[in-house]
Amino acid sequence: MTDYRALLQIPASRLDAINAVLLDPGSRVMNDFLAVVAKYGTPEEINRKHRESRKLENLLKQVEARSPEYLKDLNWLVEQRDLGTFVSVADYRRNILGNAAMTTKFKDEYAVTLEVSALQYFPWVRVMAEQAIANKTLIPGRFIAVRKMKESEADGDLPAIVAALDIIGASFVETLDTKGTDGSNIHLGGPATITGYFGGIGQPNEHAVMWLDEFLYYYTNYGVQHVLNFNAGTILLGFMLYKLGVDIQFKISVFFGSDNPYHALWIMTMAKLFSRDDGTSPLIGFNWSNSINNQTMELSAEFRKALGFEKVVRFEHHITEPQKNIVIQPYNRRDELVQIADHVANIAAKHEGGDPEVDITRAHISDILDYFREKNEVIDSGDWDNLQTNFLDKVAACEHSARALTQNGLSFIAARNLHK
């Protein structure tokens, strides 16, 4: 097959044709892209606005203007961090392994990022932190939010959560409102039109540049740097924005349905084409479909490394999922995580549901559709406390994965400012 393999080489002239489209001053798609960027200034000005809005003192001003009662919890979080009241990594390991922790050589080079989705409301942060202190357990190192952005902005949760996660040293990924469930496809409704959603919900027509506009708004006004990406068009827009010099980042969502290594190779090939001279890409998270197996990650890890992305692109894999409306239950991939975490680097273990045997016992079992509910409706329905319980179950499931990793001599990444 060696002779045939040579036929796959891409001639330089093909790249010249692509550049001709990208650089064409008459290209309407490129002009529409650049017009949105220009609304916010030059790349340097956009990054400066982002850095200013991300400063803790400026986030706190945003919180004070909208929900001043949150300042007490943020100050408490700073105090607890500075007092060192959270369990250290060494003590956590000793609590699980006893004296064996002193002689175990943990595989830190393959450390798994502990991740929970979705952190919808700021008040959950303190409850989670209090439990971690009391039980000597871990705060995850990465959180996702899938709440309506405008609602979160209006009630002050958005700046408060960004501030809180900067305080504790966890990364944070937001989900923009321009994500397909906003009525962008006027021909789709609910289950009666379900087949129309197969690859077609996304960001149709003008919604791709609307997504770009929304991203830049939150990037410059609230310091939101990481967002979910659902659509091939907006993935390309993210690549191009980063190539211009705007320091945004994104992760590919599980809803994109990346379920085989050739799909990953396609995306990472584009990431390489639009990477910066330092080798970096805005694609920092690759959330696989729930259907993939460990072999897909192993195969993809080979070309991820060959493309220079092993430390750039994190493989994010669902370990648990909500009980309702997303996968057949029981769903728990923890054993597979332990099997792969000793030889594939830069993996995140994402927990979007509690452990199934716990989740199924709750008065309100976890439901992916809860992400799309209005806050007032959640409160009026009596589900406010139930959703907090579901969230804490996810954090507990994440903790169980950290325990399993530790028992197998494997390493994890928790909130870096809390668990030294």
N, C-alpha and C positions, 0 to 999 in steps of 0.2 A: 504493500500500500504506500510505500515511501514516494514512489513516482506520482501517485495521485495526490498525496498530501501537498506537494509543491503547487498544485493547481489552486490551492486555497490562499496563496499569497496575494495580498492586496496591492496592486500597483500604485505608485505615488500619484499617478494621474487621477486616480479616483479621489484622493484627498484634495487635489487641486479643484476638482469639480465641487466638492463639498464646501471648500473655502470660498469658492466663487459665489455660492448661494449665501453663505453667512456674511460676506463682506459687500454684497450687492447693495448700493445705496437706494435702489428702487424696490428692494424686496419689502413687500407690505408686512409679512409676518415678522421680519426682523425690525422694521421700523415701529411696529406696534409694541414689541418687546422693549425697545430702547426708549419709547415714549413713556412707558410706565416707570422705568427706572429714573428717567429725567425728572419726574414729578418730585422725587425725593432728594435730588442733587447728584453730584458726582459720586463715584464709589467711595472716595475719601470722605466726603461729607456725610454720606449714609453711614459709614462705619463709625464716624465720630458721634453722630446722633445716637447710634446704638450703644456705644460705650458710655455715654453720658446717662442715657436712660437706664442702663443696667447697674449704675453705681447704687450701693445700698441706700445712701442718704436720699437719692432721688426716688427710688422705689418706695421708701418709707413716706415720702411726701405724697405720693400717689395713694398710698394706703390711708394716710391721715385724712385726705380729702374725701375718701369714699367710705371707709370703715375704720374709724379711729380706734374702735374697740379691739381691733386686731393687733394694735401696737403692743399691748400687754403680753400677748402670746409670743410675738416676735422677740421682744426683749427677754422674756423667760427662756426662749430657745437659745439666745446668745449666751445668757448666764449659764445654762446647763452645759453648753458646749465648752465654755471657757473654764468651768469648774471640773471638767473631765468626768462627768457623772455617767457617761455611757461606757459600756463594757469595751475594753480594748480587744483587738484581734487575738493577742496572745492569751488573755484571760478567757476569751470565748473558747478558744481551742482547748485550753486546760479544763474548762468546765465539761467539755465533751469527752476528751481523751484521757484526762488525768495526767499522770506523769509522762505518759507516752508522747504527749504533745511536745515535750522538751527535746525529744530525739527524732521526731518525725520530720523528714525533709519535704515540706509542702511544695507543690509544683506551682510556684508563684508566676512563672512565665506563661502559664495557661490559666491564669485567674479568671473566673467567671463573674461577669457583672450581674449583680442581683437587681432584678427589675420588677416593678409592679405597675399594672394598669387597671383602673384609671384613678388618678388622684383628682377628684372632681371638685372638692370643696375645701377651703383652707382650714376650717375648724377641725378636720380630721387629722391635721398634722400634729397638733399638741397631744391628742389622745394616743396616736401612734407612738409619739416620743415618750409619753409617760409610761406606756406599757413596756417599751424597750428598756427604760431605766429600771423599772420594777422587776422585770423578768430577766435582766441581763441578756437581752436578745438584740438583734441587729435591725438597723434602719437600712433599707435598700439603697443602692448607689445610683439608681435611675428610676424615674417616674414618667408616666405618660398621662396626659389629660385628654379627654374627648368631649369636654363640655362645650356648650355654645359660647364662643369667644366674646360676643357682645354682652351677653348676660354676665359672664365672669368679669369682664372689664367694668361693667356698670356697678356691680356690688362690691368691688375691691378685692375679690378673690384672686384675680390674675396677678396684680403686682405683689400681693401678699405671698402667694405660692412661689413666685419667682424669687422673692427675697428670702423666704424660708429655706428653699433648696440651695441657694447660694450660701446661706449661713451654715448649713449642715454639710455642704460639699457633695451634693447629688446633682446629676444632670437631669434635664427636664425637657420633654418633648410635647409641644402643643399640637392640637388638631384644628386647623383653620375651618371657618364656617363654609368656605367654598369647597365642598367635598362631595358633591353629588346628591346628598340627601337634602339639599336646600331648594329643591324644585327646579334644578337646572335643566333636567330633561323633562320637558312638559308633557311627554307622552307616557310617563311612568307614574304609577300610583303605588298601591301596596301589593299584597300577594296575587291579586288578579292579573298583574302585569309582570310577574316575577321573572319570566324568561327574558324580558327586555333588559333586566339588570345585568345579565351575563356579559360583562365587559363593556357595558354601554352606559353605566350611571355616571361615572367620572366627572370630567369638566368639559362638557360639550361646547362647541362654538366659541363664544367670547369668554367663557368661564375660565379658561386657562390663564389669560392675562388678568382676569379678576382675582384669581388665586395669587398671582404674583403681586398684585397691588395690595391685597390683604396682608400678605407676608411682610412686605416692606413697611406697611403701617405699624404692625406690631413689633417688627425688628427695630424701628427707629423710635417708637414711643414707649415701649415697655421692655426693651432688651430681650425680647423673645428671639432666640437664635436657632433653635431646633424645632422643626415641624414634621408632621407626617406627610408622606407623599403617596398618592393613590393612583396616579395616572401617568402614562408614558410621556404625554405632552408637558405636564408640569415638572416631571423629572428632568426633561431637557431644558426647560426654563431655569430650573435650579442650577444645572450644570453651567449654563451660559452666564447666569448672574454671578456665580462664583468666579468664573473665568474673567469677568470684567473687573474683579477685585473686591466684590462685596462678600464679607466673611460669614455668609449664612451657612447653615448645615441642615441636612434633612435625613430622615430615615424612611425607607420604603415600608409601607404598611402591609400587614398580613392580608388586607383586603385587595391588595394588588395581585395576589395569587401566584407568587413566585414559587413554583413547585418542582423545578428540575434544574440540573446544573447548566443546561444550555440557555435557559432563561437568565440565570445569573451571569453567564458569560456575556450575553448580549448587553445587559445593563452595565457590567463592569468594563466592557469594551468601550462603551460610550463614556463612562467615567474617566477612562484613561485618555481618550481623545480630548476631553475638556479639562483635564487635570492641569494644575499650575506647574510652573517650572520646579517647585520644590517637591513635586510628587503627590501633593495633597488633593483631595476631592471633597466636595460638600456632602457626598454620600458617605455618611459615617455609620449608618445602621441599615442592615438588610434583614427585614423581618420575613422569615420564610412562611409559606403556607403551612397550615396544620398537617398537611398530608405527607410532608417530606420525612425521609428516614435519615439515619446518621450517615449512610453512604453518600447521600447528596451533599451533605456538608463537607465530608471528607474530600470528595472529588472537587468541589468548588473551592476548597481551601488551597488546592494545588495551584489553580490559575490565579486565585486571589494573591497568593504569594508571588507568583511569576510576574504579575502586573504591578507589584510593589505596594499592594494595598493591605497586607496582613495586619499592619498596625493602624490602618486608616478606616477600613470597613469592618464593622462589628457584625457578626452573624447573630441575629436575635431570634430566639426560638421559644415558642409557647410551651411551657411546662404544664400549666393548668389553664383551663378556660371556663367561662361562665356555664352554668348548668343549662341555660335556656337559649335557644335561637342562634346557635353558632356551630356546635359540633355534637356528634353522638357521644353521650356520656356512658360510663365514666371515662374521663380523659385525664391521664397523668403520665407525663413523659420523663419523670425524674430519674428512673433507672437508666434510660437512654442518655440522659445528660451526664450521669456519672461515667458511662462507658466512653463518651467522646471527649470529656473535659480534660483528659490527661494527654491528648495529642493534637487537638485542634485549638489554636490560639484565638483569642479575642472573640469570645462567645458571651452573649447575654442570655440569662435564664429569665424569661418573661412569665410572670404569674398574673393571669387575668381572671382567675377564679380561685376560690379556696380549694383545699383538697376535697375531692368529690364526696368522700364519706362524711365530711363535716358540712360541706355546702348543702347537701341534700336534706339536712335536718333543720335548716333555718326556716323561720316563719315566712321569710321572703327569700327564696333561693335566687342566686345571682342570675342576671339576665342581661345580655348584651344590649338589649333595647333600652335599658335604663340610662344608657349614655345620652340618649336623644330626648330625654324628658325635660320639661321646664322645671326650674327650681321651685316655683310656686306650686306647681302640680304635685311635685314630690312631697312637699310639706303638707299640702291640703289632703293628700291621700293617706297620710300617716306613715309614709315609708322613709322619712328622714333618718330615723335611727336604724332602720333595717338596712339602708344602703351603707351606712357607716359600718355596720356589722359585716356586711359583705366585703367592704374594703379591708377591714382588719383581718378577715379570713384570708384574703390574698396575701397580706403582709406575713401572716402566720405560715402560709404555704411556702412563701419565699424563704422564711426562716428554716423550714424543714429541708429545703433544698440545700441551704448553707450547711446545715447539720450533716446531711448525707455526703456532701463534698468533703467536709472536714473529716468524717469517719473514714474516708477513702484516701486521705492524704492529699486532697486537692484544695485549691485556693479559691477565694472569692473577693469581689470588690463590693464593699458596703459604703455607706456615706463616709467619705474620706475624712471629713473634719470632726467626726464623732468617734469613729472606731480606729484609733491610731495603732 
